Amino acid sequence: MVLQSARKKKNRFQKRLHKVSDPSKDRSTELLQLMMKYQRRIFAYIHTLVPSRSDAEDILQETSLTICEKFNEFELGTNFYSWACQIAYWKVRAARKKYATSKVVFNQEVLDVISQTRLQMEDELDFRHEALSRCLQKLNDRDRRMVLTRYESGKNVSAAAQACGRTVQGAYKALNRIRKVLFDCVSFEITAEHAR
């Protein structure tokens, strides 16, 4: 049922992508390139406002559909990410109204503060993400595999232990050590960047 719903949304997205009102292939290509570039960041923005990953994924789908429908209103050369986040923000608000009767939701003022803070921190979060990627590459293969397996969607410490040939207790100890190494490495990179 959920898989069918996701397929229907994907098909609707693909159909609307082809129906972008500007018949120029350049405009469709531009939309596709911008969505590929910013989709992860748009999802991260939505997920900061919506605690449930599955709800955030649904809102991302709705946001993507609206972006396709309204892309002819977007002025090329302006900030696509900010424009897309505004659409996402209104989709989150609409979803909050829908979920208000069945789920615990934040007060609107709290949601507004979180949204503004997330947008203000975007550059720093991107830099931290890049620093973390560089620090992960500095780990030995076994430690990198351990941490990547652990934080892969749906995986846990037992899965990471099995993938790396460790006991569960040994995996917990290794993960604590790896997290500290990564934290220190990212902190050093940030300090070094701010010193420049």
Contacts in CASP RR format, 6 or more apart in sequence:
PFRMAT RR
TARGET T0000
AUTHOR 0000-0000-0000
METHOD contacts of the structure
MODEL  1
MVLQSARKKKNRFQKRLHKVSDPSKDRSTELLQLMMKYQRRIFAYIHTLV
PSRSDAEDILQETSLTICEKFNEFELGTNFYSWACQIAYWKVRAARKKYA
TSKVVFNQEVLDVISQTRLQMEDELDFRHEALSRCLQKLNDRDRRMVLTR
YESGKNVSAAAQACGRTVQGAYKALNRIRKVLFDCVSFEITAEHAR
6 61 0 8 1.000
9 58 0 8 1.000
9 61 0 8 1.000
9 65 0 8 1.000
10 61 0 8 1.000
12 65 0 8 1.000
13 61 0 8 1.000
13 64 0 8 1.000
13 65 0 8 1.000
13 68 0 8 1.000
16 65 0 8 1.000
16 68 0 8 1.000
16 69 0 8 1.000
17 28 0 8 1.000
17 31 0 8 1.000
17 32 0 8 1.000
17 68 0 8 1.000
18 28 0 8 1.000
19 68 0 8 1.000
20 27 0 8 1.000
20 28 0 8 1.000
20 31 0 8 1.000
20 68 0 8 1.000
20 71 0 8 1.000
20 72 0 8 1.000
21 71 0 8 1.000
21 72 0 8 1.000
22 28 0 8 1.000
22 71 0 8 1.000
22 72 0 8 1.000
27 71 0 8 1.000
27 72 0 8 1.000
30 76 0 8 1.000
31 67 0 8 1.000
31 68 0 8 1.000
31 71 0 8 1.000
34 80 0 8 1.000
34 84 0 8 1.000
35 64 0 8 1.000
35 67 0 8 1.000
38 80 0 8 1.000
38 81 0 8 1.000
38 84 0 8 1.000
39 60 0 8 1.000
39 64 0 8 1.000
41 81 0 8 1.000
41 122 0 8 1.000
41 126 0 8 1.000
42 60 0 8 1.000
42 63 0 8 1.000
42 81 0 8 1.000
42 84 0 8 1.000
42 85 0 8 1.000
42 88 0 8 1.000
43 56 0 8 1.000
43 57 0 8 1.000
43 60 0 8 1.000
44 125 0 8 1.000
45 85 0 8 1.000
45 88 0 8 1.000
45 115 0 8 1.000
45 118 0 8 1.000
45 119 0 8 1.000
46 56 0 8 1.000
46 59 0 8 1.000
46 60 0 8 1.000
46 63 0 8 1.000
46 88 0 8 1.000
46 91 0 8 1.000
46 92 0 8 1.000
47 53 0 8 1.000
47 56 0 8 1.000
48 114 0 8 1.000
48 115 0 8 1.000
48 118 0 8 1.000
49 89 0 8 1.000
49 92 0 8 1.000
49 111 0 8 1.000
49 114 0 8 1.000
49 115 0 8 1.000
49 118 0 8 1.000
50 56 0 8 1.000
50 59 0 8 1.000
50 92 0 8 1.000
50 95 0 8 1.000
55 95 0 8 1.000
55 99 0 8 1.000
58 95 0 8 1.000
59 88 0 8 1.000
59 91 0 8 1.000
59 92 0 8 1.000
59 95 0 8 1.000
60 88 0 8 1.000
62 91 0 8 1.000
62 95 0 8 1.000
63 84 0 8 1.000
63 87 0 8 1.000
63 88 0 8 1.000
63 91 0 8 1.000
66 87 0 8 1.000
66 91 0 8 1.000
67 84 0 8 1.000
67 87 0 8 1.000
70 87 0 8 1.000
74 80 0 8 1.000
74 83 0 8 1.000
81 122 0 8 1.000
82 119 0 8 1.000
85 119 0 8 1.000
89 115 0 8 1.000
92 111 0 8 1.000
93 108 0 8 1.000
93 111 0 8 1.000
96 105 0 8 1.000
96 106 0 8 1.000
96 108 0 8 1.000
96 111 0 8 1.000
99 105 0 8 1.000
106 114 0 8 1.000
127 190 0 8 1.000
127 193 0 8 1.000
128 186 0 8 1.000
128 190 0 8 1.000
131 185 0 8 1.000
131 186 0 8 1.000
131 189 0 8 1.000
131 190 0 8 1.000
131 193 0 8 1.000
132 182 0 8 1.000
132 186 0 8 1.000
134 185 0 8 1.000
134 189 0 8 1.000
135 181 0 8 1.000
135 182 0 8 1.000
135 185 0 8 1.000
135 186 0 8 1.000
135 189 0 8 1.000
136 144 0 8 1.000
136 147 0 8 1.000
136 148 0 8 1.000
136 182 0 8 1.000
137 144 0 8 1.000
138 185 0 8 1.000
139 147 0 8 1.000
139 178 0 8 1.000
139 181 0 8 1.000
139 182 0 8 1.000
142 164 0 8 1.000
143 174 0 8 1.000
143 178 0 8 1.000
143 181 0 8 1.000
145 163 0 8 1.000
145 164 0 8 1.000
146 160 0 8 1.000
146 163 0 8 1.000
146 164 0 8 1.000
146 166 0 8 1.000
146 171 0 8 1.000
146 174 0 8 1.000
146 175 0 8 1.000
146 178 0 8 1.000
147 160 0 8 1.000
147 175 0 8 1.000
147 178 0 8 1.000
147 179 0 8 1.000
147 182 0 8 1.000
149 155 0 8 1.000
149 159 0 8 1.000
149 160 0 8 1.000
149 163 0 8 1.000
149 164 0 8 1.000
150 156 0 8 1.000
150 157 0 8 1.000
150 159 0 8 1.000
150 160 0 8 1.000
150 171 0 8 1.000
150 175 0 8 1.000
152 159 0 8 1.000
157 168 0 8 1.000
157 171 0 8 1.000
157 172 0 8 1.000
157 175 0 8 1.000
158 168 0 8 1.000
158 171 0 8 1.000
160 171 0 8 1.000
160 175 0 8 1.000
161 167 0 8 1.000
161 168 0 8 1.000
161 170 0 8 1.000
161 171 0 8 1.000
164 171 0 8 1.000
164 174 0 8 1.000
166 174 0 8 1.000
END
